[in-house]
């Protein structure tokens, strides 16, 4: 099974598909020396339809900066989701379009996945455990079931964004009900981020924009079943 990984970044999504049995090729406009699989540097929207048809399925993670809740300069960025969707539909292949919660309205009937669905956790040097929430939304042209979500089960929620590993809830919450996240003093933020994201090869910036492999391992197994069912 061959999968094309568009706007691939450092390969969080790609690793999940690989673990689900897919052969993955990544494409990104920027050089990605940490990408763990075959890589092509190119503008996604200029790819030839004949190239797309070489693959059995396509995953795309268009830039989220135009609508993410964490960006105060949204107007500077373009929404590439409609053009990407048109490209994928033109290929005639099964596809997945991923993006953040802040652009959910631009996706069609998306399914939300969370780290708590897949047991994404990490333990710091003091033995404290943290759970990953990290909602990501997935539009597909095939049926993607939503797995059960047990939630954080009392653990503080952590996330990786903006080059930081940050924790909120409980004793780590700052501000009255604001939910602001704070870095843990004295901790190796990269090690914690790599642990909770399960991306030991990645940089902080790469993980800030990545889909955790556990999400796409699940999606990849469902996609394989859809293709062969």
SEBA-483920 format. One record per residue (C-alpha): x, y, z; residue in one letter. Coordinates in steps of 0.2 Angstrom, whole numbers, plus 5000, padded with zeros to 4 digits. Layout:
BEGIN
XYZA;...
//
This chain:
BEGIN
500050005000X;500750174995X;500350335003X;500750514998X;501050635013X;500750815007X;501450965017X;502350825027X;503450925039X;504550815050X;503550665047X;502350635063X;500950585052X;502050485040X;502750375055X;500950325060X;500550275042X;502150175041X;501750085057X;500050035050X;500949955035X;501050095022X;502450145011X;502550335013X;503250465002X;503250645008X;503150814999X;503450985006X;503951154999X;505351165013X;506751045014X;506450925028X;508050835033X;507250745048X;505850665037X;506150485040X;505550415023X;505750455005X;505550645002X;505250764988X;505450954989X;504051034979X;502551144979X;501051024983X;499851124972X;500951104957X;501050914958X;500450824942X;498850724943X;499750574935X;501050574950X;499550574962X;498750424954X;500350324957X;499850304976X;498450214984X;497950354996X;498450535000X;498650625017X;498750815017X;499050935031X;498851105023X;499651255033X;498551305048X;499151475051X;497751565042X;496551505056X;497451435071X;496851495088X;498751525092X;499151645078X;498851835080X;499351865062X;498051755053X;497751885039X;499551855032X;499151675028X;498151595014X;496851455016X;497551315005X;496251185010X;495051214995X;496451204983X;497151054991X;495350964992X;495151004973X;496850924970X;496450764980X;494750744973X;495450754955X;496650614959X;495150494962X;496050424977X;495450394995X;496150545005X;496350625022X;496450815025X;497050865043X;497051025052X;496851105069X;495251145078X;495251325074X;494951285055X;493651155058X;492351255049X;493351245033X;493351055033X;491950945028X;491150835041X;492850815050X;493150685064X;494150745079X;495550635087X;496350665103X;497950595112X;496850535126X;496150405113X;497750325111X;498650335127X;499850475123X;500750515140X;502450565147X;503250555164X;504350695170X;505950685180X;504850695196X;503750555192X;502350665187X;501250595172X;500450705159X;499150665145X;499150735128X;497450805122X;497950895105X;496350895095X;496650875077X;495250865064X;495150745049X;494150765033X;494050605023X;493050545007X;492850375016X;492050335033X;493250355047X;492550295063X;492850385079X;493750285093X;493150295111X;493950435122X;494250395140X;494950575143X;496450615153X;495850515168X;496350645181X;498050675173X;498650855169X;498450905151X;500050945141X;500350995123X;501751045111X;501551215102X;502551365097X;504151275101X;503651235119X;503051095130X;501751165141X;500551095154X;498851165160X;497551105173X;497751075191X;499251145200X;499951205183X;498551315178X;498951505179X;497651645179X;495951635184X;495051515173X;496151565158X;496951395155X;498551465150X;499951345148X;501651355157X;503351265154X;503951155168X;505451225176X;506951115177X;506350995164X;507050945147X;505651015137X;506250925121X;506350755129X;504550775137X;503850835120X;504650685110X;503950565123X;502150635123X;502150645104X;503150485101X;504250575089X;506050545096X;506850615079X;505950775079X;506350955084X;505251065095X;504651165080X;504351005070X;503250935084X;502351095086X;501551075069X;501450885069X;500150755069X;500650625083X;500950455074X;499650365086X;498350465076X;498850415059X;499250235064X;497450225068X;496850315053X;498050205042X;497350045049X;495550105045X;496050165028X;496849995024X;495249915029X;494250035018X;495349995003X;495249815005X;493549785012X;
//
